[in-house]
Amino acid sequence: MSMAMVGVLAGMALGFAGYFGGFGAFVVVAVLGAAGFVAGRFADGDLEPGDFFRSRDRDDRRR
């Protein structure tokens, strides 16, 4: 399935949630969709927990 088709399906899901459930349902669907996307990226191996929880060292900062 292409990423364009995934985007269309996600947009349709958000549209239905917004139309039938109101703004609160729209927000819930959007947040759960983002969480599912991140979980899928972890499952595929594209992300690692260290990508989010990296400590900042003084050497890494830009001047």
N, CA, C and O atoms as a CHARMM CRD file, in Angstrom:
* protein
*
  252
    1    1 MET  N      0.85000  -1.16100   0.00000 PROA 1      0.00000
    2    1 MET  CA     0.00000   0.00000   0.00000 PROA 1      0.00000
    3    1 MET  C      0.90300   1.23300   0.00000 PROA 1      0.00000
    4    1 MET  O      1.84200   1.33200   0.79000 PROA 1      0.00000
    5    2 SER  N      0.60600   2.15000  -0.88400 PROA 2      0.00000
    6    2 SER  CA     1.44000   3.34300  -0.99300 PROA 2      0.00000
    7    2 SER  C      1.14900   4.30700   0.14800 PROA 2      0.00000
    8    2 SER  O      0.09500   4.24200   0.78100 PROA 2      0.00000
    9    3 MET  N      2.08400   5.19000   0.39800 PROA 3      0.00000
   10    3 MET  CA     1.91400   6.17400   1.46900 PROA 3      0.00000
   11    3 MET  C      0.77800   7.14300   1.14000 PROA 3      0.00000
   12    3 MET  O      0.13300   7.66700   2.04800 PROA 3      0.00000
   13    4 ALA  N      0.52800   7.38600  -0.14500 PROA 4      0.00000
   14    4 ALA  CA    -0.58900   8.25000  -0.52000 PROA 4      0.00000
   15    4 ALA  C     -1.91700   7.61100  -0.11800 PROA 4      0.00000
   16    4 ALA  O     -2.82000   8.30000   0.35600 PROA 4      0.00000
   17    5 MET  N     -2.03500   6.32000  -0.30400 PROA 5      0.00000
   18    5 MET  CA    -3.25800   5.62500   0.08000 PROA 5      0.00000
   19    5 MET  C     -3.42600   5.61000   1.59700 PROA 5      0.00000
   20    5 MET  O     -4.54000   5.75800   2.09700 PROA 5      0.00000
   21    6 VAL  N     -2.34200   5.43400   2.32300 PROA 6      0.00000
   22    6 VAL  CA    -2.39200   5.48700   3.78100 PROA 6      0.00000
   23    6 VAL  C     -2.83800   6.87300   4.22900 PROA 6      0.00000
   24    6 VAL  O     -3.64100   6.99300   5.15400 PROA 6      0.00000
   25    7 GLY  N     -2.33200   7.91200   3.59200 PROA 7      0.00000
   26    7 GLY  CA    -2.73500   9.27800   3.91400 PROA 7      0.00000
   27    7 GLY  C     -4.20500   9.52200   3.63500 PROA 7      0.00000
   28    7 GLY  O     -4.88600  10.19300   4.41100 PROA 7      0.00000
   29    8 VAL  N     -4.69900   8.97700   2.52400 PROA 8      0.00000
   30    8 VAL  CA    -6.12000   9.12400   2.19100 PROA 8      0.00000
   31    8 VAL  C     -6.98000   8.42900   3.23600 PROA 8      0.00000
   32    8 VAL  O     -7.98300   8.98800   3.68000 PROA 8      0.00000
   33    9 LEU  N     -6.60700   7.22900   3.63100 PROA 9      0.00000
   34    9 LEU  CA    -7.37100   6.49400   4.64000 PROA 9      0.00000
   35    9 LEU  C     -7.34900   7.20600   5.99000 PROA 9      0.00000
   36    9 LEU  O     -8.37100   7.28200   6.67200 PROA 9      0.00000
   37   10 ALA  N     -6.19300   7.72400   6.37200 PROA 10     0.00000
   38   10 ALA  CA    -6.10400   8.46100   7.63500 PROA 10     0.00000
   39   10 ALA  C     -6.95200   9.72400   7.58100 PROA 10     0.00000
   40   10 ALA  O     -7.63300  10.05100   8.55300 PROA 10     0.00000
   41   11 GLY  N     -6.91900  10.42600   6.47800 PROA 11     0.00000
   42   11 GLY  CA    -7.73900  11.62600   6.32900 PROA 11     0.00000
   43   11 GLY  C     -9.22500  11.32000   6.36800 PROA 11     0.00000
   44   11 GLY  O    -10.00400  12.07000   6.95600 PROA 11     0.00000
   45   12 MET  N     -9.61700  10.22000   5.74300 PROA 12     0.00000
   46   12 MET  CA   -11.02400   9.83000   5.78300 PROA 12     0.00000
   47   12 MET  C    -11.45200   9.45200   7.19500 PROA 12     0.00000
   48   12 MET  O    -12.55400   9.80100   7.62000 PROA 12     0.00000
   49   13 ALA  N    -10.60100   8.74600   7.92200 PROA 13     0.00000
   50   13 ALA  CA   -10.92600   8.37900   9.29800 PROA 13     0.00000
   51   13 ALA  C    -11.08500   9.62500  10.16000 PROA 13     0.00000
   52   13 ALA  O    -12.01500   9.71100  10.96200 PROA 13     0.00000
   53   14 LEU  N    -10.18400  10.59000  10.00000 PROA 14     0.00000
   54   14 LEU  CA   -10.29200  11.83000  10.76000 PROA 14     0.00000
   55   14 LEU  C    -11.53600  12.61500  10.36600 PROA 14     0.00000
   56   14 LEU  O    -12.18900  13.22000  11.21700 PROA 14     0.00000
   57   15 GLY  N    -11.86000  12.60600   9.08900 PROA 15     0.00000
   58   15 GLY  CA   -13.05200  13.30300   8.62400 PROA 15     0.00000
   59   15 GLY  C    -14.32900  12.70000   9.18900 PROA 15     0.00000
   60   15 GLY  O    -15.21900  13.42500   9.63300 PROA 15     0.00000
   61   16 PHE  N    -14.42100  11.37300   9.17300 PROA 16     0.00000
   62   16 PHE  CA   -15.59500  10.70700   9.74400 PROA 16     0.00000
   63   16 PHE  C    -15.69300  10.96000  11.24500 PROA 16     0.00000
   64   16 PHE  O    -16.77900  11.20700  11.76900 PROA 16     0.00000
   65   17 ALA  N    -14.55200  10.89700  11.93600 PROA 17     0.00000
   66   17 ALA  CA   -14.57000  11.13900  13.38100 PROA 17     0.00000
   67   17 ALA  C    -15.00400  12.56100  13.68500 PROA 17     0.00000
   68   17 ALA  O    -15.76700  12.78900  14.62400 PROA 17     0.00000
   69   18 GLY  N    -14.53100  13.51000  12.90700 PROA 18     0.00000
   70   18 GLY  CA   -14.91300  14.89800  13.11700 PROA 18     0.00000
   71   18 GLY  C    -16.37000  15.15500  12.80100 PROA 18     0.00000
   72   18 GLY  O    -17.03400  15.92100  13.49800 PROA 18     0.00000
   73   19 TYR  N    -16.87200  14.52100  11.75600 PROA 19     0.00000
   74   19 TYR  CA   -18.26100  14.74300  11.34500 PROA 19     0.00000
   75   19 TYR  C    -19.25300  14.09900  12.31100 PROA 19     0.00000
   76   19 TYR  O    -20.22000  14.73200  12.73400 PROA 19     0.00000
   77   20 PHE  N    -19.00500  12.83300  12.65600 PROA 20     0.00000
   78   20 PHE  CA   -19.95800  12.09300  13.46800 PROA 20     0.00000
   79   20 PHE  C    -19.73000  12.24900  14.97200 PROA 20     0.00000
   80   20 PHE  O    -20.67500  12.12200  15.75100 PROA 20     0.00000
   81   21 GLY  N    -18.51000  12.51700  15.38600 PROA 21     0.00000
   82   21 GLY  CA   -18.22900  12.55900  16.81400 PROA 21     0.00000
   83   21 GLY  C    -17.87500  13.92400  17.34600 PROA 21     0.00000
   84   21 GLY  O    -17.76200  14.09800  18.55900 PROA 21     0.00000
   85   22 GLY  N    -17.69900  14.89200  16.48200 PROA 22     0.00000
   86   22 GLY  CA   -17.33700  16.22400  16.92800 PROA 22     0.00000
   87   22 GLY  C    -15.83300  16.38900  17.06300 PROA 22     0.00000
   88   22 GLY  O    -15.05000  15.50900  16.70500 PROA 22     0.00000
   89   23 PHE  N    -15.45800  17.54700  17.59000 PROA 23     0.00000
   90   23 PHE  CA   -14.03200  17.88600  17.67300 PROA 23     0.00000
   91   23 PHE  C    -13.28700  16.96900  18.63500 PROA 23     0.00000
   92   23 PHE  O    -12.13600  16.61600  18.37900 PROA 23     0.00000
   93   24 GLY  N    -13.91800  16.58100  19.73100 PROA 24     0.00000
   94   24 GLY  CA   -13.26100  15.69800  20.69900 PROA 24     0.00000
   95   24 GLY  C    -12.88400  14.36000  20.08200 PROA 24     0.00000
   96   24 GLY  O    -11.78500  13.85700  20.31400 PROA 24     0.00000
   97   25 ALA  N    -13.78200  13.78400  19.30300 PROA 25     0.00000
   98   25 ALA  CA   -13.48300  12.51300  18.62900 PROA 25     0.00000
   99   25 ALA  C    -12.38400  12.69500  17.58800 PROA 25     0.00000
  100   25 ALA  O    -11.54000  11.81900  17.40200 PROA 25     0.00000
  101   26 PHE  N    -12.40300  13.84500  16.91200 PROA 26     0.00000
  102   26 PHE  CA   -11.35600  14.14800  15.93600 PROA 26     0.00000
  103   26 PHE  C     -9.98600  14.14200  16.60300 PROA 26     0.00000
  104   26 PHE  O     -9.03600  13.56400  16.07500 PROA 26     0.00000
  105   27 VAL  N     -9.88500  14.78700  17.76700 PROA 27     0.00000
  106   27 VAL  CA    -8.60800  14.86000  18.48000 PROA 27     0.00000
  107   27 VAL  C     -8.17600  13.48600  18.96100 PROA 27     0.00000
  108   27 VAL  O     -7.00000  13.13500  18.86100 PROA 27     0.00000
  109   28 VAL  N     -9.11900  12.70300  19.48400 PROA 28     0.00000
  110   28 VAL  CA    -8.78300  11.35400  19.95600 PROA 28     0.00000
  111   28 VAL  C     -8.26300  10.49900  18.81100 PROA 28     0.00000
  112   28 VAL  O     -7.26300   9.80000  18.97000 PROA 28     0.00000
  113   29 VAL  N     -8.92500  10.54300  17.65800 PROA 29     0.00000
  114   29 VAL  CA    -8.48600   9.75400  16.50200 PROA 29     0.00000
  115   29 VAL  C     -7.11300  10.22400  16.02100 PROA 29     0.00000
  116   29 VAL  O     -6.27100   9.40500  15.65300 PROA 29     0.00000
  117   30 ALA  N     -6.88600  11.53100  16.02400 PROA 30     0.00000
  118   30 ALA  CA    -5.59200  12.05400  15.57900 PROA 30     0.00000
  119   30 ALA  C     -4.46900  11.62400  16.51900 PROA 30     0.00000
  120   30 ALA  O     -3.39400  11.23800  16.06000 PROA 30     0.00000
  121   31 VAL  N     -4.70400  11.68600  17.82700 PROA 31     0.00000
  122   31 VAL  CA    -3.67600  11.30000  18.80200 PROA 31     0.00000
  123   31 VAL  C     -3.39800   9.80500  18.72600 PROA 31     0.00000
  124   31 VAL  O     -2.23900   9.39100  18.74100 PROA 31     0.00000
  125   32 LEU  N     -4.44100   8.99700  18.64500 PROA 32     0.00000
  126   32 LEU  CA    -4.23400   7.54900  18.53900 PROA 32     0.00000
  127   32 LEU  C     -3.57500   7.16900  17.22000 PROA 32     0.00000
  128   32 LEU  O     -2.78700   6.22400  17.17300 PROA 32     0.00000
  129   33 GLY  N     -3.88500   7.88500  16.16000 PROA 33     0.00000
  130   33 GLY  CA    -3.22000   7.63500  14.88200 PROA 33     0.00000
  131   33 GLY  C     -1.73900   7.95100  14.94300 PROA 33     0.00000
  132   33 GLY  O     -0.92200   7.20700  14.40100 PROA 33     0.00000
  133   34 ALA  N     -1.38100   9.05700  15.60400 PROA 34     0.00000
  134   34 ALA  CA     0.03400   9.40500  15.75400 PROA 34     0.00000
  135   34 ALA  C      0.76200   8.37800  16.61300 PROA 34     0.00000
  136   34 ALA  O      1.89900   8.00900  16.31900 PROA 34     0.00000
  137   35 ALA  N      0.10200   7.91600  17.67900 PROA 35     0.00000
  138   35 ALA  CA     0.71100   6.89200  18.53000 PROA 35     0.00000
  139   35 ALA  C      0.90400   5.58600  17.75300 PROA 35     0.00000
  140   35 ALA  O      1.93000   4.92200  17.89900 PROA 35     0.00000
  141   36 GLY  N     -0.07100   5.22200  16.93800 PROA 36     0.00000
  142   36 GLY  CA     0.06700   4.03000  16.10600 PROA 36     0.00000
  143   36 GLY  C      1.17500   4.16300  15.08300 PROA 36     0.00000
  144   36 GLY  O      1.88100   3.19600  14.79400 PROA 36     0.00000
  145   37 PHE  N      1.33100   5.36100  14.53300 PROA 37     0.00000
  146   37 PHE  CA     2.41200   5.60400  13.57400 PROA 37     0.00000
  147   37 PHE  C      3.77100   5.41600  14.23500 PROA 37     0.00000
  148   37 PHE  O      4.64900   4.76300  13.67100 PROA 37     0.00000
  149   38 VAL  N      3.95200   5.98300  15.42700 PROA 38     0.00000
  150   38 VAL  CA     5.22600   5.85200  16.13800 PROA 38     0.00000
  151   38 VAL  C      5.47400   4.39700  16.51700 PROA 38     0.00000
  152   38 VAL  O      6.59600   3.90500  16.39100 PROA 38     0.00000
  153   39 ALA  N      4.43300   3.70100  16.98300 PROA 39     0.00000
  154   39 ALA  CA     4.58900   2.28400  17.32300 PROA 39     0.00000
  155   39 ALA  C      4.95800   1.46100  16.09700 PROA 39     0.00000
  156   39 ALA  O      5.77000   0.54100  16.18700 PROA 39     0.00000
  157   40 GLY  N      4.36900   1.78600  14.95900 PROA 40     0.00000
  158   40 GLY  CA     4.72500   1.08900  13.71900 PROA 40     0.00000
  159   40 GLY  C      6.15600   1.33900  13.29700 PROA 40     0.00000
  160   40 GLY  O      6.83100   0.43800  12.79900 PROA 40     0.00000
  161   41 ARG  N      6.62300   2.56800  13.49500 PROA 41     0.00000
  162   41 ARG  CA     8.02500   2.87800  13.16400 PROA 41     0.00000
  163   41 ARG  C      8.97600   2.10900  14.07400 PROA 41     0.00000
  164   41 ARG  O     10.02500   1.64400  13.62700 PROA 41     0.00000
  165   42 PHE  N      8.60900   1.97300  15.37000 PROA 42     0.00000
  166   42 PHE  CA     9.40900   1.15900  16.28300 PROA 42     0.00000
  167   42 PHE  C      9.41900  -0.29700  15.82500 PROA 42     0.00000
  168   42 PHE  O     10.46500  -0.94400  15.83900 PROA 42     0.00000
  169   43 ALA  N      8.26300  -0.81200  15.42100 PROA 43     0.00000
  170   43 ALA  CA     8.16100  -2.20900  14.99100 PROA 43     0.00000
  171   43 ALA  C      8.96700  -2.46600  13.72700 PROA 43     0.00000
  172   43 ALA  O      9.55500  -3.53600  13.57200 PROA 43     0.00000
  173   44 ASP  N      9.00000  -1.49700  12.82600 PROA 44     0.00000
  174   44 ASP  CA     9.77500  -1.64400  11.59700 PROA 44     0.00000
  175   44 ASP  C     11.27400  -1.50100  11.82600 PROA 44     0.00000
  176   44 ASP  O     12.07700  -1.88400  10.97600 PROA 44     0.00000
  177   45 GLY  N     11.64700  -0.94800  12.97600 PROA 45     0.00000
  178   45 GLY  CA    13.06200  -0.75400  13.27100 PROA 45     0.00000
  179   45 GLY  C     13.59200   0.58400  12.77800 PROA 45     0.00000
  180   45 GLY  O     14.80400   0.80000  12.77300 PROA 45     0.00000
  181   46 ASP  N     12.71100   1.48200  12.36800 PROA 46     0.00000
  182   46 ASP  CA    13.14300   2.78700  11.88600 PROA 46     0.00000
  183   46 ASP  C     13.45900   3.75100  13.02500 PROA 46     0.00000
  184   46 ASP  O     14.21600   4.70300  12.83500 PROA 46     0.00000
  185   47 LEU  N     12.89500   3.51800  14.19500 PROA 47     0.00000
  186   47 LEU  CA    13.12600   4.35800  15.37400 PROA 47     0.00000
  187   47 LEU  C     13.61200   3.49400  16.51700 PROA 47     0.00000
  188   47 LEU  O     13.31800   2.30100  16.58600 PROA 47     0.00000
  189   48 GLU  N     14.35700   4.11400  17.40900 PROA 48     0.00000
  190   48 GLU  CA    14.79600   3.46000  18.62700 PROA 48     0.00000
  191   48 GLU  C     14.44900   4.37700  19.79200 PROA 48     0.00000
  192   48 GLU  O     14.37600   5.59300  19.61800 PROA 48     0.00000
  193   49 PRO  N     14.23300   3.80600  20.98900 PROA 49     0.00000
  194   49 PRO  CA    13.89500   4.65900  22.13200 PROA 49     0.00000
  195   49 PRO  C     14.93700   5.74100  22.40600 PROA 49     0.00000
  196   49 PRO  O     14.59400   6.81500  22.89900 PROA 49     0.00000
  197   50 GLY  N     16.17600   5.47700  22.10000 PROA 50     0.00000
  198   50 GLY  CA    17.23600   6.45800  22.31100 PROA 50     0.00000
  199   50 GLY  C     17.08500   7.69700  21.44800 PROA 50     0.00000
  200   50 GLY  O     17.66000   8.74000  21.76000 PROA 50     0.00000
  201   51 ASP  N     16.32100   7.60100  20.36400 PROA 51     0.00000
  202   51 ASP  CA    16.08900   8.76500  19.51600 PROA 51     0.00000
  203   51 ASP  C     15.28000   9.83100  20.23500 PROA 51     0.00000
  204   51 ASP  O     15.41000  11.01600  19.92800 PROA 51     0.00000
  205   52 PHE  N     14.44900   9.43000  21.18600 PROA 52     0.00000
  206   52 PHE  CA    13.62000  10.37300  21.93100 PROA 52     0.00000
  207   52 PHE  C     14.24600  10.78000  23.25600 PROA 52     0.00000
  208   52 PHE  O     13.98700  11.87900  23.74600 PROA 52     0.00000
  209   53 PHE  N     15.06800   9.91200  23.84500 PROA 53     0.00000
  210   53 PHE  CA    15.55800  10.13100  25.19800 PROA 53     0.00000
  211   53 PHE  C     17.07100  10.30900  25.24100 PROA 53     0.00000
  212   53 PHE  O     17.72900   9.82000  26.16000 PROA 53     0.00000
  213   54 ARG  N     17.60800  10.98700  24.28000 PROA 54     0.00000
  214   54 ARG  CA    19.03500  11.22600  24.22700 PROA 54     0.00000
  215   54 ARG  C     19.40600  12.39000  25.13900 PROA 54     0.00000
  216   54 ARG  O     18.72200  13.41300  25.16100 PROA 54     0.00000
  217   55 SER  N     20.48300  12.23000  25.88500 PROA 55     0.00000
  218   55 SER  CA    20.92400  13.33700  26.72900 PROA 55     0.00000
  219   55 SER  C     21.73400  14.32000  25.87800 PROA 55     0.00000
  220   55 SER  O     22.39300  13.94100  24.91000 PROA 55     0.00000
  221   56 ARG  N     21.66200  15.56300  26.26300 PROA 56     0.00000
  222   56 ARG  CA    22.40700  16.59400  25.53800 PROA 56     0.00000
  223   56 ARG  C     23.73700  16.82100  26.22900 PROA 56     0.00000
  224   56 ARG  O     23.79800  17.08700  27.43000 PROA 56     0.00000
  225   57 ASP  N     24.78700  16.71100  25.45800 PROA 57     0.00000
  226   57 ASP  CA    26.12100  16.99000  25.97600 PROA 57     0.00000
  227   57 ASP  C     26.51600  18.40200  25.56500 PROA 57     0.00000
  228   57 ASP  O     25.96900  18.96300  24.61600 PROA 57     0.00000
  229   58 ARG  N     27.45000  18.95100  26.27400 PROA 58     0.00000
  230   58 ARG  CA    27.90800  20.30300  25.93200 PROA 58     0.00000
  231   58 ARG  C     28.59000  20.32200  24.57100 PROA 58     0.00000
  232   58 ARG  O     28.54700  21.34000  23.88000 PROA 58     0.00000
  233   59 ASP  N     29.20900  19.23800  24.17800 PROA 59     0.00000
  234   59 ASP  CA    29.91200  19.19900  22.89700 PROA 59     0.00000
  235   59 ASP  C     28.95600  19.17800  21.71200 PROA 59     0.00000
  236   59 ASP  O     29.32900  19.58400  20.61200 PROA 59     0.00000
  237   60 ASP  N     27.71600  18.70500  21.92200 PROA 60     0.00000
  238   60 ASP  CA    26.76200  18.57600  20.83600 PROA 60     0.00000
  239   60 ASP  C     26.03400  19.87700  20.52700 PROA 60     0.00000
  240   60 ASP  O     25.38800  19.97900  19.48400 PROA 60     0.00000
  241   61 ARG  N     26.12000  20.86500  21.39800 PROA 61     0.00000
  242   61 ARG  CA    25.36800  22.11300  21.17600 PROA 61     0.00000
  243   61 ARG  C     26.02600  22.97100  20.11500 PROA 61     0.00000
  244   61 ARG  O     27.24800  23.01400  19.97600 PROA 61     0.00000
  245   62 ARG  N     25.16600  23.65100  19.37300 PROA 62     0.00000
  246   62 ARG  CA    25.68600  24.59300  18.38200 PROA 62     0.00000
  247   62 ARG  C     26.04200  25.89200  19.05800 PROA 62     0.00000
  248   62 ARG  O     25.43400  26.26500  20.06100 PROA 62     0.00000
  249   63 ARG  N     27.01800  26.57800  18.51800 PROA 63     0.00000
  250   63 ARG  CA    27.44500  27.85600  19.10500 PROA 63     0.00000
  251   63 ARG  C     27.01300  29.00900  18.28000 PROA 63     0.00000
  252   63 ARG  O     27.28900  30.15700  18.63000 PROA 63     0.00000
